[in-house]
Amino acid sequence: MDTKHRNICIDADMGEALGPYNTGQDEALMPLVTSANIACGFHAGDPLVMARSVELAQQHGVCIGAHPGFDDLRGFGRRRMTMPAREVEYMVTYQIGALKALAEARGAKVEYVKPHGALNNMAHEDPELADAIARGIRAAGRDLLFVANCLSEMVAAGERAGLQVLHEAYADRHYMPDGRLMPRSRADAVIRDAEEAAERTLRMLEAQELAALDGTRLPSRIDTFCIHGDEPTAIAIARVIRARCAAMGVMPKTVTELAA
């Protein structure tokens, strides 16, 4: 890899516990990532979990992002819902506002927003929904960065809203030939082999293209790679990616460092 021209950010979905029910291994994963997408209470998380996640990110110098999703605790925000665009807009602003208040009370700042689950997947191809998310982000703060799926309608929506957009790929998910994430209903949708995930991630970063499972290559700017914190293999994947980066002399950056 030509390290002079490639930067990498590693972000992960975190704070996805609820009360006594824990999902993920945030304490072990947080030191391995540079940016944390913290659930905002609708698909997962609660005020106590959100506050603890902010504090954990502070301890490790990790950039804080809001991870809003559909109001679907039972489905973990991964079930598709039909909502008016205005309601989606306000729902996004509401969730960001909650995390911002908890973060600011602890001397921290929410720097970016990355949608979750079905909301993210639907907005990938629905321009009206993508615009609603972008408006919701802008209402919560015009300086917020929009972390959007590569080659998605959200990239264009963020730009229309006057937001700075960072393009996100996935370290642990396979792609369809059109650039959408492979549905979780397929057994091969999630990559659980750490070596395979790391090799594929760095190959996509170097080539600046998404790699679909059928061999299709889709040129795209890639700024950051997401690891799903609720997957049991998240820590192993993050460790191998960090080790591969270190061997090449690449120091992973935060979302805000990439945007600067």
Number of C-alpha atoms within 10 A of each C-alpha: 12 9 13 8 7 15 20 23 21 25 31 26 24 33 31 28 23 18 11 7 8 15 17 20 18 24 13 10 20 25 18 24 26 24 29 32 28 30 29 28 26 20 24 29 24 19 15 13 23 26 20 15 26 28 18 18 24 18 11 14 15 22 24 28 32 30 30 30 27 27 16 16 15 10 14 17 21 19 13 15 12 9 11 10 16 16 13 22 22 18 20 29 21 18 21 27 19 15 27 23 14 20 21 12 11 13 10 17 18 24 18 26 24 25 25 21 18 18 22 26 18 19 22 22 15 14 17 16 24 28 25 25 33 27 26 23 30 21 17 17 18 13 14 20 23 29 25 28 28 25 22 22 20 31 25 18 24 25 14 13 17 14 21 17 22 23 19 25 29 26 30 26 21 24 24 17 17 13 23 19 19 19 15 12 8 8 9 13 17 21 19 18 13 20 16 14 24 23 15 20 21 19 15 23 22 17 17 17 19 30 22 19 15 10 11 15 18 19 15 18 18 25 24 28 21 23 25 21 24 18 17 13 17 25 23 18 26 27 18 18 25 19 14 16 18 12 10 12 11 18 14 21 21 22 27 17 12 14 12 5
